[in-house]
Amino acid sequence: MFALDTNAARAADNKSAFIDEAGKYIGVFTRAEYMEKKETGSTGIGFTFKSREGAEGQFYVNLSYQHGTRNDGGYQLLNALMACMSLRNVGNPQPIEIEKWDNEAKQRVKATVSGFPELMNTEVGLLIQMEIEKKSEKGIPRPTIFAPFSAESEKTASEILDPKKPAAAKLEKMVQQVMNKPLVDRRPTGSRSAPSGDDYAAYADTAGGDPFDDSIPF
């Protein structure tokens, strides 16, 4: 009569609707919204991530600062996500339908925004570290992306792009690093730790070479 539904089993003890703990998560982006500040010209992508267990997290990947200066950390993180999702290209922003919180209605409503459908609804793994922002007044931790990985193989981007590395090896070392410091308090009076999120460049390996090289395994 019944077969084990592993996702339902996991969800049974997941009482939070939001990602509030560091660790490995597998899920999909239900929102990949192109965001631009008209007054400065800075750009980025706003992500909503939904795990297999149903917990959600909000992330912002900053791609450029004012006047179009590229943010290398955000650029590398986006490319790592693409590698982990087997995407060679992401097209120009186009209209996508998503759910967003409406402050007046006090509920989620459907909205059409500019975004990237290629980055949505494909499973990807995220290693999450919790962070208290430098300017946070309430000290509420929020999830940040420490590193993406393949949902299928658990390989990181550099391992996916290196045909000489047939097995995943880096992720578990990264997990140990995160779990040694699951919460980073970036406020001046708090503790400080290794970078995460937009500082992805500090620990990520870059693939280098021609981005359309035949060695790319997807």
C-alpha positions, 0 to 999 in steps of 0.5 A: 500500500505504501512505498517510502517517500524519502522527501516526505520522511525528511519533511516530517521533522523539518518544522521551519519554512526557511533555511535557518541552519548551515549544511548541505541542501539540494533543491531548485531556484524558483526565482532568478530575478534580474535586479538593477539599481537605476541610480548606480547601475549595479546589477545582480540576481535575486534567487529564491531557493526551495530545498527538497524538504520544502525549506526556502532561502533568499539569496542575492548574487551581486554581479557588478558595482556602480558604473558597471565594475564587475564583482569578481566574487559574484561573477565566479559564483554565478559561473560555478552555479552554471557549471553545477547545473550543466549550463553553458549559456544563460540568455538575456533577461526575459519576463518570468512569472514568480511568486513575491511577497506583497506588503499590502496584501500580506501574502504572496502574489504572482508577479511578472519580472525580468529574469533568467528561466534557465537558472530555475527549476533545475536541481542544484546543491548548495552548501549553506553558511549562516551569516549576520550582516555587518549592518544588521541591527537585529542580529538575525542570521541569514543563509549565504551560499558558501559553494554550489555543487552538483545535485547528482554527483556532489562534485564542485564546479572545478571538479565537474570541469576537470576530467581528471577528477572522476570522484567528488572530494572537495565538498566534504572538506568544505562541509567540515570548514562550514560546520566548524564555523556555521555562523559568521557574525560580520558586525564590528563587535562580533566574530569574524571568519572566512569569507562566503557569499559574494566572496566566493573568489576567496576559495573557489577554483577558476576553470580558466581557458576558453569557456566553450572548450570541448573539454567541458563535459556538458 
